Amino acid sequence: MSEDIFDAIIVGAGLAGSVAALVLAREGAQVLVIERGNSAGAKNVTGGRLYAHSLERIIPGFADQAPH
């Protein structure tokens, strides 16, 4: 068995889990994200809404970096 040590283990790579992992990792935490789907957000149930003003506070310039 591995001897990996994490500061946080996030269960679910949906919107909330992904943002939590991002914020923690930016602060220097060792983070493990566990997702049961085939890809991040595969079981996402956010209703398809993304609030740009909130996301801009977490990922400044995200809209400029997104593919058009």
HUMO-V154951 format. One record per helix or strand of 3 or more residues. SS is the DSSP state (@ for helix, = for strand). FROM is the first residue (numbers start at 1). TO is the last residue. If there is no record, write none. Layout:
BEGIN
<<SS/FROM/TO> <SS/FROM/TO>>
END
This chain:
BEGIN
<<=/8/11> <@/15/26> <=/31/34> <@/52/58> <@/62/65>>
END
